[in-house]
């Protein structure tokens, strides 16, 4: 296992983490899986054997049951294991039982700690933007929790880059706890994060955890052009994330993914994970397997090395369009771009040069 520094903190986390979104199977999360305590225990043991030291959950997953199962599984495990959880979505029917108000953050954290059977959460995420609550109120609530010893670090999830910058700026201005990490969707299926989120993280020294690196199973090789979709997948079960905007581009990407996998004699899923692990600014990937066999295969991605030619093929077929102002910057400002800028621009520059040369 590789251990990477979490943003500008001193914490080292495993490059592969294990997520509990499949635990419980209640409500809308039934489509992701219904892993119970026995299966969850076995999967967590496999992860620990492979060197995983961070486990991810949220109070929204199966109405809190995912936290309960994770708490049961880890209660007798090493105290060195790290746990993340999240707050934002509704935990009840009242008007103040959702959002990122001080009221909800403090109450939700207390409930998460009870379900997790822990006295602290190592990394506590704001799970989604709340445009109604002032960012200073959000940060002051997180600061209170850190002062009380109930959280160690804070992060943001599913925020836009300008939302994160508001928090970072206010935290610096008021000497409050600042997010050290973002948890975002990023995969070969959609590289939207390269526009702003990953450059922002590289520039600001934030860590980046990736959820959905296999695009909810779309990058496992099971979905192919002209073939019927497999029955035992989240997509068929009704899970709508991620939102696929260009199905033909996805199929083209999968074909290259399968070709590279065949060259290595491994699964397409392992290649998709290895590609994401090698991208600039990525700290870790959150794995969310429903079966032991899937989990074991995914964990092996840590030892798969893709050569430059294979990475280039995957980059080219999955490249995001350079929307404005990026196409203008790529043509006119490339020689004065920073390393953060080049998270987006470097692959696009190489592709444009090849196209101009007719290769």
C-alpha positions in Angstrom: 0.0 0.0 0.0 1.1 3.6 -0.6 0.5 6.2 2.0 0.1 9.8 0.9 0.0 13.0 2.9 -3.5 14.5 3.3 -3.3 17.9 1.8 -1.4 20.5 4.0 -2.0 18.3 7.1 0.6 16.0 8.6 -1.7 13.0 8.3 -0.7 10.0 6.1 -3.6 8.0 4.6 -3.7 5.0 2.4 -4.0 5.7 -1.4 -7.0 3.3 -1.4 -9.7 3.8 1.2 -12.9 1.7 1.8 -16.3 3.3 1.6 -19.5 2.1 3.4 -22.1 3.4 0.9 -23.0 -0.2 0.2 -23.7 -1.0 3.9 -27.2 -1.3 5.1 -29.2 -1.1 1.8 -32.0 1.2 3.2 -34.1 3.6 1.1 -32.5 4.9 -2.1 -29.2 3.4 -1.1 -30.6 -0.1 -1.6 -29.5 0.3 -5.2 -25.8 0.5 -4.1 -25.9 -2.8 -2.2 -27.1 -4.2 1.1 -23.9 -5.4 2.9 -24.6 -6.5 6.4 -22.3 -6.7 9.5 -20.9 -10.2 8.6 -19.9 -9.2 5.0 -18.8 -5.8 6.1 -16.5 -7.3 8.7 -14.9 -9.6 6.2 -14.4 -6.8 3.7 -12.9 -4.5 6.3 -10.5 -7.3 7.4 -9.4 -7.7 3.7 -8.8 -4.0 3.5 -6.8 -3.9 6.7 -4.7 -6.9 5.4 -3.9 -4.9 2.3 -2.8 -1.8 4.3 -5.9 0.3 4.1 -6.0 2.7 7.1 -9.0 5.0 6.2 -12.7 4.0 6.1 -15.4 6.4 4.7 -19.0 6.8 5.7 -21.8 9.4 6.0 -24.8 10.0 8.1 -26.9 10.0 4.9 -26.0 6.5 3.9 -29.0 4.2 4.5 -30.3 6.6 7.1 -27.3 6.2 9.4 -27.2 2.4 9.3 -24.0 2.5 7.3 -22.4 4.4 10.2 -23.8 1.8 12.7 -22.4 -1.1 10.7 -19.0 0.5 10.3 -19.0 1.3 14.0 -19.8 -2.3 14.9 -17.1 -3.7 12.6 -14.3 -1.4 13.8 -15.1 -1.3 17.5 -12.5 -3.9 18.3 -10.0 -2.9 15.6 -6.8 -0.8 16.0 -7.3 2.8 17.1 -4.8 3.7 14.4 -7.5 3.2 11.8 -9.0 6.4 10.5 -12.7 7.2 9.9 -14.3 9.9 7.9 -18.0 10.9 8.0 -20.1 13.6 6.5 -22.9 16.1 7.4 -25.4 18.0 5.3 -28.4 15.9 4.2 -31.6 15.5 6.1 -31.5 13.3 9.2 -35.1 14.0 10.1 -38.2 15.8 9.0 -37.7 19.1 10.9 -36.7 22.2 9.0 -33.4 22.4 10.9 -32.5 18.7 10.5 -30.5 19.3 7.3 -28.0 21.8 5.9 -24.8 23.2 7.3 -26.1 25.4 10.1 -24.3 25.4 13.4 -27.4 23.7 14.9 -27.4 20.8 12.4 -23.6 20.3 12.3 -23.2 20.0 16.0 -26.3 17.8 16.5 -25.4 15.6 13.5 -21.9 15.0 14.7 -23.1 13.9 18.1 -25.4 11.3 16.5 -22.7 10.1 14.1 -20.3 9.6 17.0 -22.9 7.5 18.8 -23.5 5.3 15.7 -19.8 4.9 15.1 -19.0 4.1 18.7 -16.1 6.6 18.7 -15.1 9.6 20.6 -13.9 11.5 17.5 -14.1 11.5 13.7 -10.8 11.8 12.0 -12.0 13.7 8.9 -15.4 15.3 8.9 -16.8 16.4 5.6 -19.4 19.0 4.7 -21.2 16.7 2.3 -22.7 19.2 0.0 -22.9 23.0 -0.4 -25.5 25.0 1.6 -26.0 28.4 0.0 -28.3 29.6 2.8 -25.8 29.3 5.7 -22.9 31.8 6.0 -19.5 30.1 5.6 -18.3 31.6 8.8 -21.1 29.8 10.7 -20.1 26.5 9.0 -16.5 27.0 10.0 -17.2 28.1 13.5 -19.3 25.0 14.1 -16.4 22.8 12.8 -14.0 24.8 15.0 -16.2 24.1 18.0 -16.1 20.4 17.2 -12.3 20.4 16.9 -12.0 22.3 20.1 -14.1 19.7 21.8 -11.9 16.9 20.4 -14.8 15.5 18.4 -13.2 15.9 15.0 -9.5 16.0 14.0 -9.7 17.5 10.4 -12.4 19.0 8.2 -13.1 18.6 4.5 -15.6 19.5 1.8 -17.4 17.2 -0.6 -19.3 18.1 -3.8 -18.4 21.8 -3.5 -17.5 23.8 -6.5 -14.0 25.4 -6.5 -15.3 28.9 -5.7 -17.3 27.5 -2.7 -14.2 25.9 -1.3 -12.2 29.1 -1.8 -14.8 31.0 0.2 -14.2 28.6 3.1 -10.4 28.8 2.7 -10.5 32.6 2.6 -12.8 33.0 5.6 -10.8 30.4 7.6 -7.6 32.3 7.0 -9.2 35.6 7.7 -10.8 34.5 11.0 -8.2 31.9 12.1 -10.7 29.1 11.9 -10.3 25.4 11.0 -9.7 25.1 7.2 -10.7 22.2 5.0 -7.6 20.0 4.3 -9.3 17.8 1.7 -12.1 17.6 -0.8 -14.0 14.5 -1.7 -15.2 14.6 -5.3 -16.4 12.5 -8.2 -13.7 11.9 -10.8 -13.1 9.1 -13.3 -12.4 8.3 -16.9 -16.1 8.6 -17.5 -16.1 12.3 -16.7 -13.1 14.4 -16.0 -15.0 17.6 -15.1 -12.9 18.0 -11.9 -10.0 19.0 -14.1 -11.6 22.3 -15.0 -11.4 23.9 -11.5 -11.5 21.4 -8.6 -8.2 19.6 -9.1 -6.3 22.8 -10.1 -7.7 24.5 -7.0 -6.6 21.6 -4.8 -3.1 21.6 -6.2 -2.8 25.3 -5.9 -4.1 25.5 -2.4 -2.4 22.4 -1.0 -5.7 20.5 -0.4 -5.9 16.7 -0.6 -8.4 15.1 -3.0 -10.3 11.9 -2.2 -12.2 10.4 -5.2 -15.6 8.8 -4.8 -17.0 6.8 -7.7 -13.6 6.1 -9.5 -15.4 3.3 -11.4 -18.4 5.5 -12.2 -20.8 3.1 -10.3 -19.6 0.1 -12.3 -19.6 1.7 -15.8 -15.8 1.3 -16.0 -15.7 -2.3 -15.1 -16.0 -3.6 -18.7 -19.5 -4.9 -18.1 -21.1 -2.1 -20.1 -20.1 -2.3 -23.8 -21.5 -0.8 -27.0 -24.1 -3.0 -28.6 -24.5 -5.4 -25.6 -27.2 -5.7 -23.1 -26.5 -4.1 -19.7 -25.7 -6.7 -16.9 -28.5 -7.3 -14.4 -26.4 -7.2 -11.2 -25.3 -3.6 -11.3 -26.2 -0.4 -9.5 -27.2 1.2 -12.7 -29.9 -1.4 -13.4 -31.0 -1.3 -9.8 -31.8 2.4 -10.2 -28.7 4.2 -9.0 -28.5 7.4 -11.1 -25.0 8.6 -10.3 -23.0 9.6 -12.2 -25.0 11.5 -14.8 -23.7 10.3 -18.2 -23.9 13.1 -20.7 -22.1 11.5 -23.6 -22.8 7.7 -23.9 -20.9 7.3 -27.2 -17.8 8.9 -25.7 -18.2 6.6 -22.7 -18.3 3.5 -25.0 -15.2 4.7 -26.8 -13.4 5.1 -23.5 -14.4 1.7 -22.3 -13.1 0.1 -25.5 -9.6 1.6 -24.9 -9.9 0.7 -21.2 -10.6 -3.0 -22.2 -7.7 -3.0 -24.6 -5.2 -1.7 -22.0 -6.5 -4.2 -19.5 -5.9 -7.1 -22.0 -2.4 -5.8 -22.5 -1.8 -6.3 -18.8 -3.9 -9.3 -18.3 -6.0 -7.6 -15.6 -9.6 -6.4 -15.2 -10.7 -3.1 -16.8 -11.7 -1.9 -13.3 -8.1 -2.3 -12.1 -6.8 -0.2 -15.0 -9.4 2.6 -14.4 -8.4 2.8 -10.8 -4.7 2.8 -11.6 -5.2 5.6 -14.1 -7.0 7.7 -11.5 -4.3 7.0 -8.8 -1.7 8.4 -11.2 -3.4 11.7 -11.9 -2.0 14.9 -10.5 -3.4 16.0 -7.2 -5.1 12.7 -6.2 -4.6 11.6 -2.6 -6.8 8.5 -2.5 -9.7 6.6 -4.0 -12.7 5.5 -2.1 -13.6 1.9 -3.0 -17.2 0.8 -2.6 -17.4 -2.9 -3.5 -20.5 -5.1 -2.9 -18.6 -8.4 -3.2 -15.3 -9.7 -1.8 -14.0 -10.6 -5.3 -14.6 -7.0 -6.5 -12.8 -5.6 -3.5 -9.8 -7.8 -3.8 -9.4 -7.0 -7.5 -9.8 -3.3 -6.8 -7.2 -3.3 -4.1 -4.6 -4.8 -6.5 -4.8 -1.6 -8.6 -2.2 -0.1 -6.2 0.5 -2.3 -7.8 -0.5 -1.7 -11.5 1.7 0.6 -13.4 0.5 2.0 -16.7 3.2 3.1 -19.2 3.2 6.6 -20.8 1.7 5.3 -24.1 -1.2 3.6 -22.3 -1.9 6.7 -20.2 -1.8 8.8 -23.3 -4.4 6.6 -25.0 -6.7 6.8 -22.0 -6.2 10.5 -21.7 -7.0 11.1 -25.3 -10.2 9.1 -25.5 -11.6 10.5 -22.3 -10.3 14.1 -22.6 -12.8 16.8 -21.5 -13.6 19.6 -24.0 -11.7 22.8 -23.4 -14.6 25.1 -22.6 -14.0 28.9 -22.4 -11.8 30.4 -21.1 -9.6 27.2 -21.1 -9.4 26.8 -24.9 -8.2 30.4 -25.1 -5.6 29.9 -22.3 -4.4 26.7 -23.9 -3.7 28.5 -27.2 -2.5 31.9 -25.8 -1.1 31.5 -22.3 0.4 28.0 -22.2 4.0 29.1 -21.7 3.0 31.0 -18.5 0.7 28.4 -16.9 1.3 27.0 -13.4 1.5 23.4 -12.4 -2.0 23.7 -11.1 -3.2 25.0 -14.5 -1.5 22.1 -16.2 -3.7 19.5 -14.5 -6.2 20.4 -17.2 -3.9 21.9 -19.9 -1.0 19.4 -20.2 -3.0 16.5 -21.6 -5.0 18.9 -23.9 -1.8 20.5 -25.1 -0.3 17.2 -26.1 -3.5 16.1 -27.8 -3.6 19.4 -29.8 0.0 19.1 -30.9 -0.6 15.5 -32.2 -3.7 16.6 -34.0 -1.9 19.6 -35.6 0.8 17.2 -36.8 -1.8 14.8 -38.1 -0.8 12.0 -35.8 
